[in-house]
């Protein structure tokens, strides 16, 4: 089982995705990054799950955060 507490879905050209992954690294939040530009199956699953096509989308403890939202990340980490 993974020690990651979060999964961040990104694309290669999204500045907000870079901001989110940098925020996760800077705050030592274990996470997996999935590039939906390179993984079409993950992209389809993401849209089916959240109904959203935009990125970044971050899943933490079963909660979804759409966009770059550090406050929502901290709230989701609380459980």
Secondary structure as GFF3:
##gff-version 3
##sequence-region A 1 79
A	DSSP	beta_strand	6	10	.	.	.	ID=ss1
A	DSSP	alpha_helix	15	26	.	.	.	ID=ss2
A	DSSP	beta_strand	31	35	.	.	.	ID=ss3
A	DSSP	alpha_helix	40	50	.	.	.	ID=ss4
A	DSSP	beta_strand	57	60	.	.	.	ID=ss5
A	DSSP	beta_strand	63	66	.	.	.	ID=ss6
A	DSSP	alpha_helix	70	77	.	.	.	ID=ss7
###
